[in-house]
């Protein structure tokens, strides 16, 4: 019997949240190219357990994650595993963009609420408060690091139309997902993000 597949599209500069069961696969798709998606995952059994940039990058001993890499929680358990990746360049260093990002970096006087605000709104029905939002796994985001000075530079995503990353849920999760709102991250254009959930049973 074929597995159930749920499909959705996130409009530009917005976000959503949903649940995954252990064994489900989440495919994040860039339908038009050069569009970042911020991804968060919380353990449904205890929402204080959440993906951890620090632990994941520490255990991987590198900053660029791809096929086969696990994404660890703040308690050193694997929440997600990357099982397919057509791009191979994503970011796990920078925090979700926010109204403060646009005010401080871009000088916006009436800033958009950004991925942080979109994630906070989408996750609120699950009982997740804004202060619990950590560094997201920024799918398709291309952050270049100078190995000598440590300087960070955000460049255009390497993703092209139809590129995707597939994650396997290693436990029951609450997921937050956005179509990123930051101009520089998306090569100065805002586009949608699509996703597919293949249910384990």
Secondary structure, DSSP 8 states (H G I E B T S, - for coil): ----EEEEEE-TT-EEEEEE-TT-EEEEEESSBS--EEEEEEETT-TT-BB-HHHHHHHHTSS---TT-EEEBTTS-EEEEEEEESS---BSSS----HHHHHHTS--SS---HHHHHHHHHHGGGT--GGG----EEET-EEEE-TTT--EEEE----BTTEEEEEEESS-EEEEEE----TGGGTT----EEEEEE---
